[in-house]
Amino acid sequence: MTWWGWILLACLVAYLTKFVGHLVPHQTLEGPRTTSVMTGMTVGLLASLIALNTATSGTSLVLDARLVALAVGVVALLLRAPFLVVVVLATAACAGARLLGLP
């Protein structure tokens, strides 16, 4: 099969997956248990993405200025700062840490 065949097959699988999702009854998706599981999965996925992008480089563990930025961002979020302020503070902290010599 050519590359275009594989791409079209992947598109078909993605479409069918979405279509099957529309066939699930609303009562199943709106239940308290399902909502709790979906919320937990979302938070877990986001946390793992943040951890991987912050503390790794390729296949190695790296402790650098990104951890400083993450710590500042967490503190700003705990203080209920607006999202834009969190991003600006974390960026400034990362830049400051790099100016001080952290890789």
HUURKA-V75136 format. One record per residue. N is the residue number from 0. PHI is phi as a letter, one per 30 degrees, with the letter a starting at -180 (999 if undefined). D_FIRST is the distance of its C-alpha to the first C-alpha in Angstrom with 1 decimal. Layout:
((N:PHI:D_FIRST) (N:PHI:D_FIRST))
This chain:
((0:999:0.0) (1:d:3.8) (2:e:6.8) (3:d:8.0) (4:d:5.8) (5:d:6.9) (6:d:10.2) (7:d:10.8) (8:d:10.2) (9:d:12.6) (10:d:14.9) (11:d:15.1) (12:d:16.0) (13:d:18.5) (14:d:20.0) (15:d:20.5) (16:d:22.0) (17:d:24.4) (18:d:25.2) (19:d:26.1) (20:d:28.3) (21:d:30.3) (22:d:31.0) (23:d:32.9) (24:d:36.6) (25:d:38.6) (26:d:41.1) (27:d:38.6) (28:d:37.6) (29:c:41.1) (30:d:42.8) (31:d:44.5) (32:d:42.6) (33:d:39.1) (34:d:40.5) (35:d:41.8) (36:d:38.6) (37:d:36.5) (38:d:39.2) (39:d:39.2) (40:d:35.4) (41:d:35.6) (42:d:38.5) (43:d:36.9) (44:d:33.7) (45:d:35.7) (46:d:38.0) (47:d:35.3) (48:d:33.6) (49:d:37.1) (50:d:37.9) (51:d:34.7) (52:d:35.1) (53:c:38.8) (54:c:39.3) (55:b:36.2) (56:b:34.9) (57:i:31.7) (58:c:32.4) (59:c:36.2) (60:d:38.9) (61:b:40.8) (62:c:44.1) (63:b:44.7) (64:d:45.9) (65:d:43.1) (66:d:45.0) (67:d:48.1) (68:d:46.4) (69:d:45.0) (70:d:48.5) (71:d:50.1) (72:d:47.5) (73:d:48.2) (74:d:52.0) (75:d:51.7) (76:d:49.7) (77:d:52.3) (78:d:55.0) (79:i:53.2) (80:d:52.6) (81:d:50.4) (82:e:46.8) (83:d:47.3) (84:d:50.3) (85:e:48.2) (86:d:45.6) (87:d:48.3) (88:d:50.3) (89:d:47.3) (90:d:46.3) (91:d:49.9) (92:d:50.2) (93:d:47.1) (94:d:48.5) (95:d:51.9) (96:d:50.6) (97:d:48.8) (98:d:52.0) (99:d:53.9) (100:j:51.7) (101:d:49.0) (102:d:45.6))
